[in-house]
Amino acid sequence: MQDAFFICACLSFLFLSNISYGQYIDKQKDNLTTYEAKEFFLRDSIVKKDTSTYTFKMTRTPMKAVLYSAILPGLGQFYNKSYWKIPIIAVAGGYFVYEIVKNNNSYLDYRNSYANSQTAGNPGGDERLKLLRDFYRDQRDQFYLYAAMVYVINIFDAYVDAHLFDFDVSDKIQISGLKSSNKLVNFKINL
């Protein structure tokens, strides 16, 4: 319910701000002369880059990163030069493999103990051993699921990281729009 309220509030804000902004622009257009109006609309139009002189080439292949991560978890991150992620993947994967082995050994011990507790006089065996056997089997299966999730997340991260490897991350972000002789909107962020 809170999420729906939040989404409705955001959409209402965007709708109302667009109405008031549109009214502001209409007032500004009325105050412009013909020459200023032409200049206003020309500068407001989108300038497309000349693609014939610049062609983007990715330096990292996403499918190669996926293949590396599928073969050995963390190798795709090494290929993408995200070295700090490798220990996180190794620790998470190592922990889940450790828990799988530990719970599997306990499951095998309690399975054998439960099988030995079944006799002709007591075909149901010891109920406590059966509960422990089932508990460790469930724990082992859960950790199999967790390890598979880490493996899939590792592959997905390598894929996304390879796509974003050449993404330009600069310290200055500048958004400008609606330029005319007097600036209506100018927004600048320095990080």
C-alpha positions in Angstrom: 0.0 0.0 0.0 2.8 2.4 0.8 4.6 1.6 -2.5 1.4 2.4 -4.4 1.0 5.7 -2.5 4.6 6.6 -3.2 4.3 5.9 -6.9 1.1 7.8 -7.2 2.7 10.8 -5.3 5.7 10.8 -7.7 3.5 10.6 -10.8 1.3 13.4 -9.5 4.4 15.6 -8.8 5.8 14.9 -12.3 2.4 15.7 -13.9 1.9 18.9 -12.0 5.5 20.1 -12.5 5.1 19.5 -16.3 1.9 21.6 -16.4 3.5 24.5 -14.5 6.7 24.3 -16.6 4.7 24.3 -19.8 2.8 27.4 -18.7 6.1 29.1 -17.9 7.4 28.2 -21.4 4.2 29.5 -23.0 4.6 32.8 -21.2 8.3 33.0 -22.3 7.3 32.3 -25.9 4.8 35.1 -25.9 7.5 37.6 -24.7 10.0 36.7 -27.5 10.3 38.6 -30.8 10.2 36.6 -34.0 14.0 36.5 -34.3 14.4 35.4 -30.6 11.7 32.8 -31.1 13.5 31.3 -34.1 16.8 31.3 -32.1 14.9 29.7 -29.1 13.5 26.8 -31.2 16.8 26.2 -33.1 18.8 26.0 -29.9 16.1 23.8 -28.3 16.3 21.2 -31.0 18.4 18.2 -30.5 21.8 18.3 -32.2 22.8 14.8 -33.4 26.4 13.7 -33.4 28.1 13.0 -36.7 28.4 9.2 -36.5 30.5 8.9 -39.7 33.6 10.3 -37.9 33.2 8.4 -34.6 32.4 4.8 -34.2 32.2 3.2 -30.8 34.1 0.0 -30.2 33.8 -2.0 -27.0 37.1 -3.1 -25.6 35.6 -5.9 -23.5 33.4 -8.6 -25.0 30.4 -9.4 -22.7 30.1 -13.0 -23.9 33.8 -13.6 -23.3 33.3 -12.3 -19.7 30.3 -14.6 -19.3 32.3 -17.6 -20.6 35.3 -16.8 -18.3 32.9 -16.5 -15.2 31.1 -19.7 -16.1 34.4 -21.6 -16.3 35.9 -20.2 -13.1 33.9 -17.8 -10.9 35.7 -14.5 -10.6 37.7 -14.9 -13.9 35.2 -12.7 -15.7 35.7 -10.0 -13.1 39.5 -10.3 -13.6 38.9 -9.9 -17.4 36.9 -6.8 -16.7 39.5 -5.4 -14.3 37.1 -5.4 -11.3 39.7 -7.0 -9.1 38.0 -6.0 -5.8 35.0 -8.3 -6.6 37.1 -11.4 -6.9 37.6 -11.9 -3.1 33.9 -11.4 -2.5 33.0 -14.1 -4.9 35.7 -16.4 -3.6 34.6 -16.0 0.0 30.9 -16.3 -0.7 31.4 -19.4 -2.9 33.9 -21.0 -0.5 31.6 -20.5 2.4 28.7 -22.1 0.6 30.8 -25.0 -0.6 32.1 -25.5 3.0 28.5 -25.6 4.3 27.4 -28.0 1.6 30.2 -30.4 2.5 29.7 -30.1 6.3 25.9 -30.6 6.0 26.3 -33.5 3.6 28.7 -35.3 6.0 26.2 -34.8 8.9 23.4 -36.0 6.7 25.3 -39.1 5.8 26.1 -39.8 9.4 22.5 -39.4 10.6 21.2 -41.4 7.6 23.4 -44.3 8.5 22.6 -44.0 12.2 18.8 -43.9 11.4 19.2 -46.9 9.1 21.0 -48.8 12.0 18.2 -47.8 14.5 15.6 -49.6 12.4 15.0 -53.1 13.7 12.4 -55.8 13.4 10.9 -54.7 16.7 11.0 -50.9 15.8 10.6 -50.6 12.0 10.2 -46.8 12.3 13.6 -46.4 13.9 14.7 -43.5 16.2 12.5 -40.5 15.5 15.2 -38.0 16.7 17.7 -39.4 14.2 15.2 -39.2 11.4 14.5 -35.5 12.2 18.2 -34.7 12.3 18.8 -36.6 9.0 16.0 -34.6 7.3 17.3 -31.3 8.9 20.8 -31.7 7.5 19.5 -32.9 4.1 17.4 -29.7 3.9 20.3 -27.5 5.0 22.6 -29.1 2.4 19.9 -28.5 -0.3 19.5 -24.9 0.8 23.2 -24.2 0.5 23.2 -25.8 -3.0 20.7 -23.2 -3.9 22.7 -20.4 -2.4 25.9 -21.5 -4.2 23.9 -21.6 -7.5 22.7 -18.1 -6.8 26.3 -16.8 -6.2 27.3 -18.6 -9.4 24.5 -17.0 -11.5 25.1 -13.5 -9.9 28.8 -13.9 -10.7 28.0 -14.5 -14.4 25.5 -11.7 -14.5 27.9 -9.3 -12.9 30.6 -10.1 -15.4 28.2 -9.6 -18.3 27.0 -6.2 -17.1 30.5 -5.1 -16.1 31.8 -5.9 -19.6 29.0 -3.8 -21.1 29.7 -0.9 -18.9 33.5 -1.1 -19.1 33.8 1.7 -21.6 31.1 3.8 -20.1 32.4 7.4 -19.6 32.4 8.3 -15.9 33.5 11.9 -15.5 33.5 14.1 -12.5 31.3 16.8 -14.1 27.7 16.2 -15.2 26.0 19.1 -16.9 22.4 19.3 -18.0 21.4 22.3 -20.0 18.3 23.0 -21.9 16.0 25.6 -23.4 18.8 28.0 -24.1 18.0 31.4 -25.6 19.3 34.9 -25.1 18.4 34.6 -21.4 19.0 31.2 -19.8 15.8 29.6 -18.6 17.2 26.4 -17.2 20.8 25.6 -16.4 21.6 22.7 -14.0 25.2 21.7 -13.2 26.5 19.1 -10.7 30.1 18.6 -9.8 30.9 15.4 -8.0 
